Amino acid sequence: MFARAAAAGFGSTHLNFSALTNNTSGLCRNPDPQDHSCLIAIYTAAHKDRQKQHIAFSNDRGRSWTNYSGNPVADLDAPDFRDPNVFWYAPQRKWVMVAVLADERTLVVLDSPDLKKWTNRSTFGPAGDSAGQWECPDLIELPVEGTNEKKWVLIINRNPGAPAGGTGVRYVIGKFDGTTFTSEVPDAPVLWADWGKDFYATNTWNDSPSTGGRVWIGWFSNWQYANVEPTVIWRGAQSIPRTLMLRRYADGLRLVQQPARELESLRREKFHIVNASVNDVNQKIRETRTNGEVYEFEAEFRPGPGDDIGFRLRRSKDAETWVGFDAVHRELYVDRTRSGEVSFSKDFPGRHSARLEHNESIKLHVFVDRSSVEVFANDGERVLSERIYPPPGSDGIELYSQGASGSVVSLTIWELNSAWK
């Protein structure tokens, strides 16, 4: 019934724009569902020591906006009631809002027939959390890979408390009946969407042109050091878009994410090799002068039982970022202790890791940009998102193996064109 067009916000203001295909609000001059000129923005407004939900509307595709005269449209008389996320719930032909009482780590579910008057229906939480805040919630229905089954997933951005420290994204799998969300998983262990240091404040979009599925992006930073990162132009960058689904493992359903297929249009193949040793790969990298600051690669390793195998990326004499797999502990990791400028915060340098399921081979899909690395392992089983700040000239690529039996099944490297036209 709608497509989420843009959303991003922190602290006391969170904007969530929806391009409506019906005129339930009565605020659209042209209710033509094919026109999409009418947009309704749902956002949190600060009222002294209280936070309340307002709406604004645009009849010219977002070029100008008018605040609704009846604001606020939702008010719980609370200091931390924020971050509304709104979707159309077709079975009951109504709008549903999920927001948070951030300090209480509580989700609030409200509904409305017209976006102008909201009724509080239920709450959920704190679901085992005992510290920090909940922010930027999302409630989405995702397919279970390889089946016709779907499950509701509650996305919670938590600050602090993530596995790598600071801000992060957890999720809960359950049921939603239009009024109440109910968890179907234990509170512990907490399920995390990303095991790197820099993925927060996520937002999802409906109806991807290529997949018809759910796509999201995340804010590419961490509140431990966001205000002091050694950059200006790209401070507050976003991750690449990723498609979402659920996959069944031995210990239950888990969220998996993969790079959006549309990103393939940016590729220019640079390098390809199969069934090679580590030395063979490095020799071909040198021969073909394969290096760069912006690229994508897919690799499959067959590690030995004691191997530590992976890549040194954005490499120079003064910097390198390690992306590898530790076979002893079965851990995927990113080590950015030497990723260039790391001294601006004690919380920035470090080695961040996630345990993988047991497989004979390890598949990595990695995106490298001028100040970021995004690592997808085993078709999205684990993801690590990390900012890096290497000095100019750090463009080397090298494969390493701290063991005797690791081999490369395949490796393909693509240079990437700019996404900006």
Residue pairs with C-beta under 8 A, 6 or more apart in sequence:
1 20
1 21
1 22
1 88
1 90
2 18
2 19
2 20
2 21
2 87
2 88
2 206
3 18
3 19
3 205
3 206
3 207
4 16
4 17
4 18
4 19
4 87
4 203
4 204
4 205
4 206
5 17
5 18
5 19
5 39
5 62
6 15
6 17
7 14
7 15
7 16
7 17
7 85
7 203
8 15
8 201
8 203
8 219
8 238
9 15
9 43
9 44
9 83
9 136
9 201
10 135
10 201
10 219
12 44
12 45
12 46
12 51
12 82
13 43
13 44
13 45
13 46
14 43
14 44
14 82
14 83
14 84
14 136
15 41
15 42
15 43
16 41
16 42
16 43
16 84
16 85
16 86
16 203
17 39
17 40
17 41
17 62
18 39
18 40
18 42
18 86
18 87
19 36
19 38
19 39
20 28
20 38
20 39
20 40
21 33
21 36
22 31
22 33
23 31
23 38
24 95
24 113
24 114
24 115
25 40
25 55
25 57
25 114
25 115
25 116
26 114
26 116
27 38
27 40
27 57
27 68
28 37
28 38
28 57
28 59
29 38
29 59
30 37
30 38
30 59
31 38
36 61
37 59
37 60
37 61
38 57
38 58
38 59
39 57
39 58
39 61
39 62
40 55
40 56
40 57
40 115
41 55
41 56
41 57
41 58
41 65
42 53
42 54
42 55
42 73
42 84
42 86
42 97
42 115
43 53
43 54
43 55
43 56
43 84
44 51
44 52
44 53
44 54
44 81
44 82
44 83
44 84
44 99
45 51
45 52
45 53
45 54
45 71
45 72
47 72
49 79
50 75
50 77
50 78
50 79
50 81
51 78
51 79
51 80
51 81
51 82
52 71
52 72
52 74
52 75
52 81
53 72
53 73
53 74
53 75
53 81
53 84
53 97
53 99
53 118
54 67
54 68
54 71
54 72
54 73
55 67
55 68
55 71
55 73
55 115
55 116
56 65
56 66
56 67
56 68
57 65
57 66
57 68
58 64
58 65
58 66
68 116
70 116
73 112
73 115
73 116
73 117
73 118
74 81
74 84
74 97
74 99
74 110
74 118
74 120
75 81
76 101
76 108
76 120
78 101
79 103
80 100
80 101
80 102
80 103
80 104
80 133
81 99
81 100
81 101
81 108
82 99
82 100
82 102
82 135
83 99
83 100
83 102
83 135
83 136
83 137
84 97
84 98
84 99
85 97
85 98
85 99
85 136
85 137
85 138
85 139
86 95
86 96
86 97
86 115
87 95
87 96
87 139
87 140
87 206
88 94
88 95
88 96
89 95
89 96
89 111
89 178
91 178
92 111
92 178
93 113
94 111
94 112
94 113
94 178
95 111
95 112
95 113
95 114
95 115
96 109
96 110
96 111
96 139
96 178
97 109
97 110
97 111
97 112
97 118
98 107
98 108
98 109
98 110
98 137
98 138
98 139
98 154
99 107
99 108
99 110
99 137
100 106
100 107
100 108
100 133
100 134
100 135
100 137
101 108
101 123
101 134
102 133
102 134
102 135
103 133
104 125
104 126
105 125
105 126
105 127
105 129
105 132
105 133
105 134
106 123
106 124
106 125
106 126
106 134
107 123
107 124
107 125
107 134
107 137
107 154
107 156
107 181
108 120
108 122
108 123
109 120
109 121
109 122
109 123
109 124
109 139
109 179
109 180
109 181
110 118
110 119
110 120
110 121
111 118
111 119
111 121
111 178
111 179
112 118
112 119
121 179
121 180
122 179
122 180
122 181
124 154
124 180
124 181
124 182
124 183
125 134
126 134
127 156
127 172
127 183
127 187
128 187
128 188
128 190
129 158
129 161
129 190
131 160
131 161
132 158
132 159
132 160
132 161
133 158
133 159
134 156
134 157
134 158
135 157
135 158
135 159
135 201
136 155
136 157
136 200
136 201
136 202
136 203
137 154
137 155
137 156
137 157
138 154
138 155
138 202
138 203
138 204
138 216
139 152
139 153
139 154
139 155
139 176
139 181
140 152
140 153
140 155
140 204
140 214
140 244
141 150
141 151
141 152
141 153
141 176
142 150
142 151
142 152
142 153
142 214
142 244
142 245
142 246
142 255
143 149
143 150
143 213
143 245
143 246
144 150
144 151
144 245
144 246
144 247
144 248
144 253
145 245
145 246
145 247
145 248
145 256
146 248
151 173
151 174
151 175
151 184
151 246
151 253
152 173
152 174
152 175
152 176
152 181
153 171
153 172
153 173
153 174
153 244
153 246
153 255
154 171
154 172
154 173
154 174
154 181
154 183
155 169
155 170
155 171
155 193
155 202
155 204
156 169
156 170
156 171
156 172
157 167
157 168
157 169
157 200
157 201
157 202
158 167
158 168
158 169
158 170
159 166
159 167
159 200
159 223
160 166
160 167
160 168
160 223
160 224
161 168
162 168
162 169
162 170
162 192
162 197
163 192
163 195
163 352
163 354
164 195
164 196
164 197
164 350
164 352
165 197
165 222
165 224
165 347
165 350
166 197
166 222
166 223
166 224
166 347
167 200
167 201
167 222
167 223
167 224
168 192
168 193
168 194
168 199
168 200
169 192
169 193
169 194
169 199
169 200
169 202
169 218
170 190
170 191
170 192
170 193
171 191
171 192
171 193
171 255
172 181
172 183
172 185
172 191
173 183
173 184
173 185
173 191
173 246
173 252
173 253
173 255
174 181
174 182
174 183
174 184
174 185
175 181
175 182
175 184
176 182
185 191
185 252
185 253
191 254
191 255
193 199
193 202
193 255
193 257
193 383
194 218
194 383
194 384
194 385
195 332
195 352
195 353
195 354
195 382
195 383
195 384
196 334
196 352
196 374
196 375
196 383
196 384
196 385
196 386
197 222
197 348
197 350
197 352
197 385
197 386
197 387
198 220
198 221
198 222
198 372
198 385
198 386
198 387
199 218
199 219
199 220
199 239
199 383
199 385
200 218
200 219
200 221
200 222
200 223
201 218
201 219
202 216
202 217
202 218
202 219
203 216
203 217
203 218
204 214
204 215
204 216
204 244
205 214
205 215
205 216
206 214
208 214
208 215
208 243
208 260
209 262
210 260
210 261
210 262
211 243
211 260
211 261
213 243
213 244
213 245
214 243
214 244
214 245
215 241
215 242
215 243
215 244
215 260
216 241
216 242
216 244
216 257
217 238
217 239
217 240
217 241
217 242
218 238
218 239
218 385
219 236
219 238
219 239
220 236
220 237
220 238
220 239
220 372
220 385
220 387
221 229
221 235
221 236
221 237
221 387
222 347
224 345
224 347
224 348
225 344
225 345
225 347
225 348
226 235
226 236
228 344
228 345
229 235
229 344
229 387
229 389
230 341
230 344
230 389
231 371
231 389
234 370
234 371
237 371
237 372
239 372
239 374
239 385
240 259
240 260
240 263
240 367
240 374
241 259
241 260
241 262
241 263
242 257
242 258
242 259
242 260
242 383
243 257
243 258
243 259
243 260
243 261
244 255
244 256
244 257
245 255
245 256
246 253
246 254
246 255
246 256
247 253
247 254
247 256
247 380
247 381
248 254
249 357
250 357
254 381
256 379
256 380
256 381
257 376
257 380
257 383
258 365
258 376
258 379
258 380
259 365
259 367
259 374
259 376
263 296
263 367
266 296
266 416
266 417
266 418
266 419
267 296
267 414
267 415
267 416
267 417
268 414
268 415
268 416
268 417
269 412
269 413
269 414
269 415
270 288
270 290
270 292
270 295
270 413
270 414
270 415
271 284
271 285
271 288
271 290
271 411
271 412
271 413
272 410
272 411
272 412
272 413
273 280
273 281
273 284
273 408
273 410
273 411
274 408
274 409
274 410
274 411
275 407
275 408
275 409
275 410
276 284
276 407
276 408
276 411
277 407
277 408
278 309
278 399
278 400
278 401
278 406
278 407
278 408
280 408
281 399
281 408
281 411
282 398
282 399
284 290
285 291
285 397
285 398
285 399
290 397
290 413
291 395
291 396
291 397
292 368
292 395
292 397
292 415
293 314
293 368
293 369
293 370
293 394
293 395
294 368
294 369
294 370
294 415
294 416
295 368
295 397
295 413
295 414
295 415
295 416
296 365
296 366
296 367
296 368
296 413
296 414
296 416
297 311
297 364
297 365
297 366
297 368
297 411
297 412
297 413
297 414
298 363
298 364
298 365
298 366
298 410
298 411
298 412
299 311
299 363
299 364
299 366
299 408
299 410
299 411
299 412
300 361
300 362
300 363
300 364
300 408
300 409
300 410
300 411
301 309
301 325
301 361
301 362
301 364
301 406
301 407
301 408
301 409
302 360
302 361
302 362
302 406
302 407
302 408
302 409
303 309
303 325
303 327
303 361
303 362
303 403
303 405
303 406
304 327
304 403
304 404
304 405
304 406
305 327
305 328
305 405
306 327
306 328
306 403
307 325
307 327
307 401
307 402
307 403
307 405
307 406
308 324
308 325
308 326
308 327
308 328
308 400
308 401
308 402
308 403
309 324
309 325
309 327
309 399
309 400
309 401
309 402
309 403
309 406
310 322
310 323
310 324
310 325
310 333
310 364
310 399
310 400
311 322
311 323
311 324
311 366
311 397
311 398
311 399
311 400
312 320
312 321
312 322
312 396
312 397
312 398
312 399
312 400
313 320
313 321
313 322
313 323
313 366
313 368
313 373
313 397
314 320
314 321
314 339
314 340
314 368
314 373
314 388
314 390
314 394
314 395
314 396
315 321
315 394
315 395
315 396
315 397
315 398
316 390
316 391
316 393
316 394
316 395
316 396
318 340
318 391
318 394
319 338
319 339
319 340
319 390
319 391
319 394
320 338
320 339
320 394
320 396
321 334
321 335
321 336
321 338
321 339
321 373
321 386
321 388
321 390
322 333
322 334
322 335
322 336
322 400
323 333
323 334
323 364
323 366
323 373
323 375
324 332
324 333
324 335
324 400
325 331
325 332
325 333
325 356
325 362
325 364
325 377
326 333
326 353
327 403
329 353
329 355
330 355
330 356
330 358
331 353
331 354
331 355
331 356
332 353
332 354
332 355
332 356
332 362
332 364
332 375
332 377
332 382
332 384
333 351
333 352
333 353
333 354
333 384
334 351
334 352
334 353
334 373
334 375
334 384
334 386
335 350
335 351
335 352
336 342
336 348
336 349
336 350
336 351
336 352
336 373
336 386
336 388
337 349
337 350
337 351
339 349
339 386
339 388
339 389
339 390
340 388
340 389
340 390
340 391
340 394
341 389
341 390
341 391
342 348
342 349
342 389
343 349
352 384
352 386
353 384
354 377
354 382
354 384
355 382
356 362
356 377
356 378
356 381
356 382
357 378
357 381
359 378
361 409
362 377
362 378
363 377
363 378
363 379
364 375
364 376
364 377
365 375
365 376
365 377
365 379
366 373
366 374
366 375
366 376
367 373
367 374
367 416
371 387
371 388
371 389
372 385
372 386
372 387
372 388
373 384
373 385
373 386
373 388
374 383
374 384
374 385
374 386
375 383
375 384
375 385
375 386
376 382
376 383
377 383
397 413
399 408
399 411
